[in-house]
Amino acid sequence: MDTVARDERPEARLERAVRVAEQALIEFEIAVETFRVEVDNFSRLHHQKLGPMYARLDELDAKIAEARAERTGDPEDLRLAQEARAAVLPMPGVDELFHDWIDSDGLSPEAEAMLTDRPVQPPKRVRPSDEVRRLFRELARKAHPDLAREDEERKRREEFITRVNAAYARGDEALLRELSAEWEAGPAPAEERLSESEELYARLEWLAERKDLLSALARELEESAIGAMLRMAPDDPDRLLEEIAEQLLAQVSERENELAGLVQ
């Protein structure tokens, strides 16, 4: 061991370890948040493209069960028909139907398209650019709520980070720059002064807790139905939707033929 390493203060080595852990955690947080955005967008696409097909299958299953029960009169068939009908989702009410479709300018483009039979614009798939990732990384490091020591400061940070996450989810570089300038111009929080060692150990403890929380969130996303689909086709999820749609259309055709045979 050379003289420099031997004479180095223990706090200096600890500080380097903290910096490495911070960088690793930030990159992990960005990866988890990016995947969360992808899961959310894919979920919306999945519901928009395939939802009507699933609803059609449920309705056909109910009609098939009802037709079979009417033909046989068997109590078990009647029970199955009632269960199949109960499984069909009811039509949404007016408030649900137009939720998020009406704004200050009237109907949203998506609502107007659906009501006029024009193709609905699918949600934009967001893949944050390198600059967006950099801005998000810096803001996450500076403004994270867990860095606050007082409740009022924590609340301010939580509200700010909510806006940062929303901008990152949209890949909005301009808004992230505005938020960065806003944070820099904001009040500097009064922080409790700890000794250097106490502050570094407290930081390491927080980093370990944050990593555990992010790991749990990542597992939850990966194990979800939509997350599992994305893992099957990470480079071309749109093609996966097309393949599922083709399979559902084939099932719809089979059910329609079966129902036609029962009601003849």
Sequence and secondary structure as in RCSB ss.txt:
>XXXX:A:sequence
MDTVARDERPEARLERAVRVAEQALIEFEIAVETFRVEVDNFSRLHHQKLGPMYARLDELDAKIAEARAERTGDP
EDLRLAQEARAAVLPMPGVDELFHDWIDSDGLSPEAEAMLTDRPVQPPKRVRPSDEVRRLFRELARKAHPDLARE
DEERKRREEFITRVNAAYARGDEALLRELSAEWEAGPAPAEERLSESEELYARLEWLAERKDLLSALARELEESA
IGAMLRMAPDDPDRLLEEIAEQLLAQVSERENELAGLVQ
>XXXX:A:secstr
  HHHHHS HHHHHHHHHHHHHHHHHHHHHHHHHHHHHHHHHHHHHHHHHHHHHHHHHHHHHHHHHHHHHHH  H
HHHHHHHHHHHHS     HHHHTTTTEETTEE HHHHHHHTT            HHHHHHHHHHHHHH GGG SS
HHHHHHHHHHHHHHHHHHHHT HHHHHHHHHHHHHS         HHHHHHHHHHHHHHHHHHHHHHHHHHHHSH
HHHHHHHSSS HHHHHHHHHHHHHHHHHHHHHHHHHHH 
